[in-house]
Amino acid sequence: MLEVGTKAPDFTLLDQNGQEVSLSQFKGKKVILYFYSKDNTPGCTKQACNYAENYPNIEAKNAVVIGISKDSVKSHDKFAQKYQLPFTILADPELEVLKAYDVWKLKKMYGREFMGVVRTTYLIDEQGTIIKAFGKVKAAEDGNKMLQELTD
């Protein structure tokens, strides 16, 4: 996980609509940047829906939500439409951003080891500096927690 106080690495990826999105285009707003493993899995769906519920209040705090996984643009498009996600989700099939943010890690499940995304959320300030970093995120509560972080 990247350290609080470090400059958030800039990136440009395609969103669910196939449009290029760069972190730098959100200067002047707080950015909730969350990393998740896979569209349409139970935990990731709960997390996305929790952000969708909180999105109007997050926007009211001059903040945006960006979700990133290694899924394709097509997968993200279906996921966003199915759950009416009002925020940006970005495709990182080359793992460049996942690695830059130190969330692509060796994981263990049922005695098996494999590489995957460790669910992580960063709060980035208006100047592009990481001001909060959360590992071992509780998926179903992440949107609520981050809204609270914006309020504190």
NUZA-162859 format. One line per field, with one value per residue (C-alpha): chain; residue in three letters; x, y, z; residue number from 1. Coordinates in steps of 0.2 Angstrom, whole numbers, m for minus. Each point is the difference from the previous one (the first is absolute). Layout:
N
chain = A	...;
resn = ALA	...;
xx = X	...;
yy = Y	...;
zz = Z	...;
resi = NUM	...;
END
This chain:
152
chain = A	A	A	A	A	A	A	A	A	A	A	A	A	A	A	A	A	A	A	A	A	A	A	A	A	A	A	A	A	A	A	A	A	A	A	A	A	A	A	A	A	A	A	A	A	A	A	A	A	A	A	A	A	A	A	A	A	A	A	A	A	A	A	A	A	A	A	A	A	A	A	A	A	A	A	A	A	A	A	A	A	A	A	A	A	A	A	A	A	A	A	A	A	A	A	A	A	A	A	A	A	A	A	A	A	A	A	A	A	A	A	A	A	A	A	A	A	A	A	A	A	A	A	A	A	A	A	A	A	A	A	A	A	A	A	A	A	A	A	A	A	A	A	A	A	A	A	A	A	A	A	A;
resn = MET	LEU	GLU	VAL	GLY	THR	LYS	ALA	PRO	ASP	PHE	THR	LEU	LEU	ASP	GLN	ASN	GLY	GLN	GLU	VAL	SER	LEU	SER	GLN	PHE	LYS	GLY	LYS	LYS	VAL	ILE	LEU	TYR	PHE	TYR	SER	LYS	ASP	ASN	THR	PRO	GLY	CYS	THR	LYS	GLN	ALA	CYS	ASN	TYR	ALA	GLU	ASN	TYR	PRO	ASN	ILE	GLU	ALA	LYS	ASN	ALA	VAL	VAL	ILE	GLY	ILE	SER	LYS	ASP	SER	VAL	LYS	SER	HIS	ASP	LYS	PHE	ALA	GLN	LYS	TYR	GLN	LEU	PRO	PHE	THR	ILE	LEU	ALA	ASP	PRO	GLU	LEU	GLU	VAL	LEU	LYS	ALA	TYR	ASP	VAL	TRP	LYS	LEU	LYS	LYS	MET	TYR	GLY	ARG	GLU	PHE	MET	GLY	VAL	VAL	ARG	THR	THR	TYR	LEU	ILE	ASP	GLU	GLN	GLY	THR	ILE	ILE	LYS	ALA	PHE	GLY	LYS	VAL	LYS	ALA	ALA	GLU	ASP	GLY	ASN	LYS	MET	LEU	GLN	GLU	LEU	THR	ASP;
xx = 0	6	4	m11	9	6	m5	m13	7	m9	m7	m11	m12	m16	m17	m15	m5	17	5	17	1	15	2	7	m17	m7	12	m10	m11	3	1	m6	10	m4	7	m10	3	m15	m16	m16	8	m10	12	4	m18	m4	14	m5	m18	4	10	m15	m11	12	5	m12	7	18	m3	m7	17	9	7	m1	1	11	0	14	2	8	m16	m4	m9	m14	m1	m1	m13	m11	3	m3	m16	m7	2	m2	17	1	19	15	7	17	7	18	3	18	1	11	m11	m3	19	3	m12	8	m17	6	6	2	m16	m4	m17	m4	18	3	11	m3	2	m15	m6	0	m16	7	m7	10	m7	10	m1	m3	18	3	7	m5	m8	m7	3	m10	4	m10	m16	m17	m8	m19	5	14	m12	m7	18	7	m15	4	18	m5	m11	13;
yy = 0	17	12	14	17	m7	7	m11	m8	8	m12	m1	m15	m3	1	m10	10	m2	18	4	6	7	3	18	5	0	13	12	m15	m13	m18	m16	m13	m17	m16	m16	m18	m4	7	m9	m10	2	11	11	2	5	12	8	1	8	14	2	3	13	8	15	4	m3	12	13	0	4	m18	m13	m19	m10	m19	m10	m19	m10	m4	6	15	m11	m9	17	7	m15	1	19	m2	m15	10	18	5	19	1	m4	m18	m2	m15	m5	m16	3	2	16	10	m14	m3	19	1	m16	m10	m14	m13	m18	m6	m17	m8	m18	m5	7	15	12	18	11	17	4	10	17	18	16	18	13	18	14	2	m19	m5	m16	6	m17	m18	m15	m18	m15	10	m7	0	3	15	9	13	5	0	11	12	2	3	15	6	m1;
zz = 0	m4	15	5	m5	m16	m17	m8	m16	m15	m13	m15	m3	m9	9	m2	m15	m9	4	7	18	9	18	m4	m7	17	8	11	6	13	m8	8	m9	3	m7	m1	m7	m12	m7	6	14	17	9	m14	m5	18	0	m16	5	17	m10	m11	15	7	m16	1	17	m6	m14	11	10	m17	m2	m13	1	m12	1	m9	m4	m13	m8	m18	m6	m6	17	9	m12	4	19	0	m10	10	17	m7	7	m2	2	m10	m1	m9	m9	4	m9	m2	19	m1	12	12	1	2	15	7	1	m12	13	4	8	8	0	4	1	m17	m5	m14	m5	2	5	19	3	4	0	m1	4	m11	4	m13	m4	m3	16	9	17	5	m4	5	m2	5	m5	5	m17	5	11	m10	m8	17	8	m14	1	19	m4	m11	14	14;
resi = 1	2	3	4	5	6	7	8	9	10	11	12	13	14	15	16	17	18	19	20	21	22	23	24	25	26	27	28	29	30	31	32	33	34	35	36	37	38	39	40	41	42	43	44	45	46	47	48	49	50	51	52	53	54	55	56	57	58	59	60	61	62	63	64	65	66	67	68	69	70	71	72	73	74	75	76	77	78	79	80	81	82	83	84	85	86	87	88	89	90	91	92	93	94	95	96	97	98	99	100	101	102	103	104	105	106	107	108	109	110	111	112	113	114	115	116	117	118	119	120	121	122	123	124	125	126	127	128	129	130	131	132	133	134	135	136	137	138	139	140	141	142	143	144	145	146	147	148	149	150	151	152;
END
